[in-house]
Every structure is written in structure tokens, then in C-alpha cells.
Amino acid sequence: MLWKQRAENLVKRRQEDIKDQSQQFTAMKGAPKVILPEEAQRRVAEREARRARRRRARADFVNHYEGLSSDDEQSQSEDIKYKNELERIETEKNQLFEDVEEEFCKFKPIKAHFEKWKNEHGEPYREAYIGLCLPKLLTPLVKLEMITWNPLQTGCDMFEQLNWFKSLLLYGFTRGITPDPDDQDLKLIPSIVEKILIPKITAVTEGVWDPLSTSQTTALIGIIRKLSNDYPTININNKNTETLMHTIVARIKRTLDDDIFMPLYPKWVLENRGSGAYLFLQRQFWACIKLMGSILSWHGILSDKMIQELALDGVLNRYVLLGLQCTELSYELIEKCNTIMKIFPKQWFENLEDDTTIAPLQPFCRFLVMAATNMDKSSKDKNELERKEARDNVKQITKILVNMKAMDHAINVSNETSIQVR
């Protein structure tokens, strides 16, 4: 598949970039200096050029962090090759039935033939189980039209705008006649959605979707929400839907295993905020935040237990806390923790018993308590302005804990720092 090859190339390039930077900045920890091979040096030049173009493109954006944008730009030659191949597929698709009469390869004439049969010879029509056979008969034509339909692509038409959907939408309905609820013809569109559209989306999810792409994730969630809301056959008891959900989870787990990396450096290496090691750490930290947000956006589709396993155990506790521990005890740390807290679904903190938040957030809460306590202790011998700044930061940490309904931890901070919980 053309899209799959392109997606694999982009993921491979991202993994090579992370590996290159990890090796390049290892020397800053006291290891022998690494001399990158010529191919890696070429990747460095290309990577920095893409970053520069992205910075220029978002010049008007504020509060953007390196690592939040998707590096999916292709070279001009790759882009031309991709577009030419797509055009070739589109041309061959249009030529496939050029020697076939329209009444046998177009939706409207085929629909008209079967509607005439049903209206003029209703009993033989029903005895032939046409309502059950029609989805299979139309499958090749529907698949052919959708061969270049990519639901992850920005600006892609929703499937309801495609010709097959508009042509078949009213099949089985006759003006002025109340349809029989048991008429199989009324299930034509839902059947095509279940047996053709869902497997198509599953294949795209498995081979093309990048969980680190915000635009792709938003598009995929949008179409799945629409299907679950508008088509009752699309539910967890449906085999194809279940396969799709398992594929989504498996793809996220693959990203966690293959695409996420948090470097660790001594404190003295990170003191220079312009160093490559510091910038690399920040990019990786915000990439983790981006992935966690992507996973949390599946709230309401995947179960809370699965989302918490993937986003909290798999990203927050495994990677993000490492990044936070490398962050200076300052307002920068507060900003990062606030960003994390704000992407959690509010429903998680409703109807919680006692004063304890959900279990997977306990490591994050303990880190916040430790950070608040250290901020307070380190400010004791500082001037009045610095002490006030430290106390303001502690108050912000307390507020974060309260918002997560971690009142036990907030009270602990209050006891340790003598700052009242509000």
C-alpha cells in the first residue's frame, strides 16, 4: 500500500533521528566523542532544515514547544514520486471498467435494476434474498471507489460524501410507503459500513496511522465517533468493530515501544539551555506529552482502564516523570505539570471516594509533593523575592493536586510547607 510505505518511511526516519541525536549527545556525559558517519551527518542537515521551515511556518504561534509538531515533511523528489504514483492508481481505477456497460458497473443503474425487480416482482425478489446478497454484489464497486480514500488525510471527504453512499442511501425506500422494519434492503448502507468501511479503517489504522500525529489522530477519532453515534451496528459486540479497537490499542503500544525515548543527562550538562543535549531532552519530553494527549483523546471510545494503562503507566510514569526530574525547580516545572494535569479527562475525578485520586496518578502526585517540599526548603536561605516566588510555586502545585482530587497529597504539602490548602 502506497500510504503504508510512506508512513513506514517517516517513522523510520524519526527513529533514526532520535538514535542519531542520542549518540551525538552521549559525548556530553563524559563518553568519548562520537563522530557521526556521513549518512548520519546528512540526516542532521536535513532534520535541521525541516525544523527551520516549521519554525518559520508557526512564527505567529505563541507557547509552542519543540516536540509538539509533526515531522512529516518529505523531500521534493519523494513528494513528486508519491503524487505520481497516486495519480497512476487513480487513472487505472477509472480505466478498470471502461469496456463495461454503465448499467453493470455504475451504482445508480444497478440500483435502478434491483428496485424495478423489487417493485414489479416483490415475492420472487424476497425469495431470492436479494437484500442479503446485494452488499456482496456491490462490494467490488465500493472498494474500487474507496481505493484512494484516506480518512487520515487532512481535507479528505467524509465517506458520506462519496458516490456509493449518496447513490445507495435511499435504496429500499419508496415515497409515500412506510418501510417494513424487517426489510433487509434498509440495512444495505449499515451492512456496507460494517463489512467494507470498518475493515478499511482498520487496515489504515494498522499500517498508516501515526499516534504521534495530532491531525491523523483527530481525523481517526472523528470518523469512529461518527460511526458509533450514527450506525447502531457499530458497537463493541460487532466482530469488525472489536478488531478495530484491538488494532488501535496495538498500534499505540507499538509506538510506546518503538518511538518514545527519554534521554538522561547529569545536571551540569543541562545547565546550558542552548546545548544540543538540553534541547534534545525538551523535544523528547514534549513529544511524550503529545503522545499522552493523543492517547487521552480516545476517552469515551476506549475503556478508562485501557487508556490509563497506555497514557499513565505507559507514558506518564514511564517517561514523563523522568523528564520532570531533569527539570529545574522553578516555574518551568509548574508549567509542565499544569499542562499535564489539564489534558486529563475531568470525568476521572468525579465521584471519587475519600480524598485520594486514581491509583495510576499516585507516582505523579508523589513527585509533586517532593517538588513542593524541595522548593520550600531550598528557599529558606534566599532573599524575600525568591522566597515569595517559591511559595507561589508551592501554591500552584497544591492547586494541581486539588484539581486531581488528591487531597491527601495536598494536605501533606500543606503540613510540610505551612501553606494553607485552598
C-alpha positions as CSV (number, residue, x, y, z in Angstrom):
1,M,0.0,0.0,0.0
2,L,1.3,3.4,-1.0
3,W,0.3,5.1,2.2
4,K,1.8,2.4,4.3
5,Q,5.2,2.7,2.6
6,R,5.2,6.4,3.1
7,A,4.2,6.1,6.8
8,E,6.9,3.5,7.4
9,N,9.5,5.7,5.8
10,L,8.5,8.6,8.0
11,V,8.6,6.5,11.2
12,K,11.9,5.0,10.2
13,R,13.3,8.5,9.7
14,R,12.1,9.6,13.1
15,Q,13.6,6.6,14.8
16,E,17.0,7.3,13.0
17,D,16.9,10.9,14.0
18,I,16.4,10.0,17.7
19,K,19.1,7.5,17.5
20,D,21.5,10.0,15.9
21,Q,20.8,12.6,18.5
22,S,21.1,10.2,21.3
23,Q,24.6,9.1,20.1
24,Q,25.6,12.6,19.3
25,F,24.9,14.0,22.8
26,T,26.2,10.9,24.7
27,A,29.7,12.6,24.4
28,M,28.4,15.4,26.7
29,K,28.1,12.9,29.5
30,G,31.8,12.2,29.5
31,A,31.9,9.4,27.0
32,P,34.3,9.6,24.0
33,K,33.2,12.0,21.4
34,V,31.1,10.3,18.7
35,I,31.9,11.0,15.1
36,L,28.7,10.6,13.1
37,P,29.1,8.8,9.7
38,E,28.4,10.7,6.5
39,E,24.9,9.4,6.2
40,A,24.0,10.5,9.7
41,Q,25.5,13.9,9.1
42,R,23.3,14.2,6.0
43,R,20.3,13.4,8.2
44,V,21.3,16.0,10.7
45,A,21.4,18.7,7.9
46,E,18.0,17.6,6.6
47,R,16.5,17.4,10.0
48,E,17.6,20.9,11.0
49,A,16.4,22.3,7.6
50,R,12.9,20.8,8.3
51,R,12.9,22.3,11.8
52,A,13.8,25.7,10.5
53,R,10.9,25.6,7.9
54,R,8.5,24.5,10.7
55,R,9.6,27.4,12.9
56,R,9.0,29.9,10.1
57,A,5.6,28.4,9.4
58,R,4.5,28.8,13.0
59,A,6.1,32.2,13.5
60,D,2.8,33.7,14.7
61,F,2.2,30.9,17.3
62,V,2.9,31.5,20.9
63,N,3.6,29.0,23.7
64,H,4.7,26.3,21.2
65,Y,7.2,23.8,22.4
66,E,9.7,21.9,20.3
67,G,8.5,18.3,20.0
68,L,4.8,19.1,19.6
69,S,4.9,19.5,15.9
70,S,4.9,16.5,13.5
71,D,7.9,16.0,11.3
72,D,6.1,14.6,8.3
73,E,7.7,16.7,5.5
74,Q,9.0,14.8,2.6
75,S,11.7,15.8,0.1
76,Q,10.5,17.3,-3.1
77,S,11.6,14.2,-5.1
78,E,9.7,11.9,-2.7
79,D,6.7,14.1,-2.8
80,I,6.6,14.1,-6.6
81,K,7.1,10.4,-6.7
82,Y,4.2,9.9,-4.2
83,K,1.8,12.2,-6.1
84,N,2.7,10.5,-9.5
85,E,2.0,7.0,-8.0
86,L,-1.3,8.2,-6.6
87,E,-2.3,9.7,-9.9
88,R,-1.3,6.4,-11.6
89,I,-3.6,4.4,-9.2
90,E,-6.4,6.9,-9.8
91,T,-6.1,6.6,-13.6
92,E,-6.0,2.8,-13.5
93,K,-9.0,2.8,-11.2
94,N,-11.0,4.9,-13.7
95,Q,-10.0,2.7,-16.6
96,L,-10.8,-0.6,-14.9
97,F,-14.4,-0.8,-16.2
98,E,-14.1,1.4,-19.3
99,D,-15.1,-1.6,-21.5
100,V,-18.1,-2.4,-19.4
101,E,-21.6,-1.0,-19.9
102,E,-22.6,1.6,-17.3
103,E,-25.7,-0.4,-16.2
104,F,-23.4,-3.1,-14.9
105,C,-20.7,-1.0,-13.2
106,K,-22.4,2.1,-12.0
107,F,-24.3,2.4,-8.8
108,K,-27.4,4.2,-10.0
109,P,-28.2,1.9,-12.9
110,I,-27.6,-1.2,-10.8
111,K,-29.8,0.2,-8.1
112,A,-32.5,1.0,-10.6
113,H,-32.5,-2.6,-11.9
114,F,-33.0,-4.1,-8.5
115,E,-35.6,-1.5,-7.5
116,K,-37.5,-2.3,-10.6
117,W,-37.3,-6.0,-9.8
118,K,-38.5,-5.4,-6.3
119,N,-41.4,-3.2,-7.3
120,E,-42.7,-5.4,-10.1
121,H,-41.9,-8.8,-8.7
122,G,-41.7,-8.4,-4.9
123,E,-42.2,-12.0,-3.9
124,P,-39.5,-13.6,-6.2
125,Y,-37.2,-10.7,-5.1
126,R,-37.6,-11.6,-1.4
127,E,-37.4,-15.3,-2.1
128,A,-34.0,-14.7,-3.8
129,Y,-32.7,-13.0,-0.6
130,I,-31.5,-10.0,-2.7
131,G,-31.4,-7.9,0.5
132,L,-28.7,-10.2,1.8
133,C,-26.8,-10.7,-1.5
134,L,-26.7,-7.0,-2.6
135,P,-23.9,-5.9,-0.2
136,K,-21.7,-8.7,-1.6
137,L,-22.6,-7.8,-5.1
138,L,-21.7,-4.2,-4.6
139,T,-18.5,-4.8,-2.6
140,P,-16.1,-4.7,-5.5
141,L,-17.5,-1.4,-6.7
142,V,-17.5,0.2,-3.3
143,K,-13.9,-1.0,-2.6
144,L,-12.8,0.3,-6.0
145,E,-14.2,3.8,-5.3
146,M,-12.6,3.9,-1.9
147,I,-9.2,2.7,-3.0
148,T,-7.7,6.2,-2.8
149,W,-9.9,7.3,0.2
150,N,-7.7,8.0,3.2
151,P,-9.6,9.0,6.3
152,L,-6.4,10.2,8.0
153,Q,-5.7,12.8,5.3
154,T,-6.5,16.4,6.0
155,G,-9.4,17.6,3.8
156,C,-10.5,14.1,2.9
157,D,-14.2,13.8,2.2
158,M,-16.2,12.0,4.8
159,F,-17.4,8.7,3.5
160,E,-21.0,10.0,3.4
161,Q,-19.9,12.4,0.6
162,L,-18.7,9.5,-1.6
163,N,-20.7,8.5,-4.7
164,W,-21.5,5.0,-3.5
165,F,-23.1,6.3,-0.3
166,K,-25.2,9.0,-1.9
167,S,-26.3,6.6,-4.7
168,L,-27.4,3.8,-2.3
169,L,-28.7,5.9,0.6
170,L,-32.4,5.7,-0.2
171,Y,-32.3,2.1,-1.5
172,G,-35.4,0.3,-0.3
173,F,-37.4,3.4,0.4
174,T,-40.5,4.3,-1.7
175,R,-42.1,7.7,-1.4
176,G,-45.4,7.6,0.3
177,I,-45.0,4.0,1.6
178,T,-44.0,3.2,5.2
179,P,-41.0,0.8,5.0
180,D,-41.1,-2.6,6.7
181,P,-38.7,-2.6,9.6
182,D,-37.7,-6.2,8.8
183,D,-36.9,-5.3,5.1
184,Q,-33.2,-6.3,4.6
185,D,-32.8,-3.6,2.0
186,L,-32.9,-1.0,4.8
187,K,-29.7,-2.5,6.1
188,L,-27.8,-2.0,2.9
189,I,-25.7,1.0,4.0
190,P,-25.1,-0.2,7.5
191,S,-24.0,-3.6,6.1
192,I,-21.5,-1.9,3.7
193,V,-20.2,0.3,6.6
194,E,-19.8,-2.8,8.8
195,K,-18.2,-5.2,6.2
196,I,-16.2,-2.8,4.0
197,L,-15.7,0.6,5.7
198,I,-14.7,-0.7,9.1
199,P,-12.1,-3.2,7.7
200,K,-10.7,-0.4,5.5
201,I,-10.3,1.9,8.6
202,T,-8.7,-1.0,10.5
203,A,-6.2,-1.5,7.7
204,V,-5.4,2.2,7.6
205,T,-5.1,2.3,11.4
206,E,-2.7,-0.6,11.5
207,G,-0.4,0.4,8.6
208,V,-0.7,4.1,8.1
209,W,-1.9,5.9,11.3
210,D,0.8,7.5,13.4
211,P,-0.3,8.1,17.0
212,L,2.2,10.9,17.3
213,S,0.4,12.8,14.6
214,T,-2.3,15.1,16.1
215,S,-4.1,15.7,12.8
216,Q,-4.3,12.0,12.0
217,T,-5.5,11.0,15.5
218,T,-8.1,13.8,15.4
219,A,-9.4,12.6,12.0
220,L,-9.5,8.9,13.1
221,I,-11.3,9.7,16.3
222,G,-13.8,11.9,14.4
223,I,-14.8,9.2,12.0
224,I,-15.0,6.5,14.7
225,R,-17.2,8.7,16.9
226,K,-19.5,9.4,13.9
227,L,-19.8,5.7,13.1
228,S,-20.6,4.7,16.7
229,N,-23.2,7.5,17.0
230,D,-24.9,7.1,13.7
231,Y,-24.7,3.4,12.9
232,P,-26.1,1.1,15.6
233,T,-24.4,-2.0,14.1
234,I,-21.0,-0.4,15.0
235,N,-20.7,-1.4,18.6
236,I,-18.3,-3.5,20.7
237,N,-20.3,-6.6,20.2
238,N,-19.6,-6.4,16.5
239,K,-16.6,-8.5,15.4
240,N,-15.2,-6.0,12.9
241,T,-15.6,-3.2,15.5
242,E,-13.8,-5.2,18.1
243,T,-10.9,-5.9,15.7
244,L,-10.7,-2.2,15.0
245,M,-10.4,-1.4,18.8
246,H,-7.8,-4.1,19.3
247,T,-5.8,-2.6,16.3
248,I,-5.9,0.9,17.8
249,V,-4.5,-0.4,21.1
250,A,-1.9,-2.5,19.4
251,R,-0.7,0.5,17.3
252,I,-0.4,2.7,20.3
253,K,1.6,0.0,22.1
254,R,3.9,-0.2,19.2
255,T,4.6,3.5,19.3
256,L,5.3,3.3,23.0
257,D,7.8,0.5,22.4
258,D,9.5,1.8,19.3
259,D,9.1,5.6,19.1
260,I,9.4,7.0,22.6
261,F,12.7,7.7,24.2
262,M,13.7,9.9,27.2
263,P,17.4,10.8,27.5
264,L,19.1,11.2,30.9
265,Y,21.9,13.7,31.5
266,P,23.8,14.9,34.5
267,K,22.6,18.2,36.0
268,W,25.7,20.1,34.8
269,V,25.1,19.1,31.2
270,L,21.6,20.7,31.3
271,E,22.8,23.9,32.8
272,N,23.4,25.3,29.3
273,R,19.9,25.7,27.9
274,G,21.3,26.3,24.5
275,S,23.1,23.0,24.4
276,G,22.1,20.2,22.0
277,A,21.5,17.8,24.9
278,Y,19.1,20.2,26.7
279,L,17.1,20.9,23.5
280,F,17.0,17.2,22.7
281,L,15.7,16.4,26.2
282,Q,13.0,19.1,25.8
283,R,11.9,17.8,22.4
284,Q,11.6,14.3,23.7
285,F,9.7,15.5,26.8
286,W,7.1,17.4,24.8
287,A,6.8,14.5,22.3
288,C,5.8,12.3,25.2
289,I,3.3,14.9,26.3
290,K,1.9,15.0,22.8
291,L,1.6,11.2,22.7
292,M,-0.1,11.2,26.1
293,G,-2.6,13.8,24.9
294,S,-3.2,11.7,21.8
295,I,-4.0,8.6,23.8
296,L,-6.2,10.5,26.3
297,S,-8.3,11.9,23.3
298,W,-9.6,8.3,23.0
299,H,-11.6,8.9,26.2
300,G,-15.2,7.7,25.6
301,I,-14.1,5.2,22.9
302,L,-11.5,3.0,24.7
303,S,-12.1,2.0,28.3
304,D,-10.7,4.1,31.1
305,K,-8.7,1.2,32.3
306,M,-7.0,0.8,28.9
307,I,-6.4,4.5,28.5
308,Q,-4.9,4.8,31.9
309,E,-2.7,1.8,31.2
310,L,-1.4,3.3,28.0
311,A,-1.3,7.0,28.9
312,L,-0.4,7.0,32.6
313,D,1.5,3.8,33.1
314,G,2.9,3.7,29.6
315,V,3.9,7.4,29.1
316,L,3.5,9.5,32.3
317,N,5.0,7.1,34.8
318,R,7.5,5.5,32.4
319,Y,8.9,8.6,30.6
320,V,7.4,11.9,31.6
321,L,8.4,11.7,35.2
322,L,12.0,11.1,34.1
323,G,11.8,14.4,32.2
324,L,10.2,16.2,35.1
325,Q,13.0,15.0,37.4
326,C,15.5,16.7,35.0
327,T,13.6,20.0,35.2
328,E,14.8,22.8,37.4
329,L,12.7,23.5,40.5
330,S,11.1,26.7,39.0
331,Y,8.0,28.0,37.3
332,E,9.1,25.9,34.2
333,L,8.3,22.8,36.2
334,I,4.9,24.2,37.3
335,E,4.0,25.0,33.6
336,K,4.9,21.4,32.6
337,C,2.8,19.9,35.4
338,N,-0.1,22.2,34.7
339,T,0.0,21.2,31.1
340,I,-0.1,17.5,32.1
341,M,-3.0,18.0,34.5
342,K,-5.1,19.9,32.0
343,I,-5.1,17.0,29.5
344,F,-6.6,14.5,31.9
345,P,-10.3,13.8,31.4
346,K,-12.3,15.6,34.1
347,Q,-14.6,12.7,34.4
348,W,-11.8,10.7,36.1
349,F,-12.0,12.9,39.1
350,E,-15.8,12.9,39.5
351,N,-17.4,10.8,42.3
352,L,-14.1,9.7,43.8
353,E,-14.4,8.4,47.3
354,D,-12.3,9.7,50.2
355,D,-9.5,12.2,49.4
356,T,-7.4,10.0,47.1
357,T,-7.1,10.3,43.3
358,I,-6.9,7.4,40.9
359,A,-4.2,4.9,41.5
360,P,-2.1,5.4,38.3
361,L,-1.7,9.1,39.2
362,Q,-0.1,8.3,42.6
363,P,3.5,8.5,41.3
364,F,2.8,11.9,39.7
365,C,1.3,13.1,43.0
366,R,4.3,11.9,45.0
367,F,6.6,13.7,42.6
368,L,4.6,16.9,43.1
369,V,4.8,16.6,46.9
370,M,8.6,16.1,46.7
371,A,9.0,19.1,44.3
372,A,6.9,21.3,46.5
373,T,8.8,20.3,49.6
374,N,12.2,20.8,48.0
375,M,11.2,24.2,46.6
376,D,10.2,25.3,50.1
377,K,13.3,24.0,51.7
378,S,15.7,25.5,49.1
379,S,14.1,28.9,49.5
380,K,14.8,29.2,53.2
381,D,18.2,31.0,52.7
382,K,17.1,33.0,49.7
383,N,16.0,36.7,49.6
384,E,12.4,37.8,50.1
385,L,11.6,37.9,46.4
386,E,12.9,34.4,45.8
387,R,11.0,33.1,48.9
388,K,7.8,34.6,47.6
389,E,8.3,33.1,44.2
390,A,9.0,29.6,45.7
391,R,5.8,29.9,47.9
392,D,3.8,30.9,44.8
393,N,5.1,27.8,43.0
394,V,4.2,25.6,46.0
395,K,0.7,27.1,46.0
396,Q,0.4,26.2,42.3
397,I,1.5,22.6,43.0
398,T,-1.1,22.4,45.7
399,K,-3.7,23.6,43.3
400,I,-2.8,20.9,40.8
401,L,-3.2,18.3,43.5
402,V,-6.6,19.6,44.5
403,N,-7.7,19.7,40.8
404,M,-6.8,16.0,40.6
405,K,-8.7,15.3,43.9
406,A,-5.5,14.3,45.5
407,M,-6.5,16.0,48.8
408,D,-4.3,13.6,50.9
409,H,-1.2,14.7,49.0
410,A,-2.3,18.4,49.1
411,I,-2.7,18.2,52.8
412,N,0.8,16.6,53.0
413,V,2.3,19.6,51.1
414,S,0.5,22.0,53.5
415,N,1.9,20.2,56.5
416,E,5.4,20.2,55.2
417,T,5.4,23.8,54.0
418,S,2.9,25.5,56.2
419,I,1.0,26.7,53.2
420,Q,-2.8,26.5,53.5
421,V,-4.7,24.3,51.1
422,R,-7.4,26.2,49.2
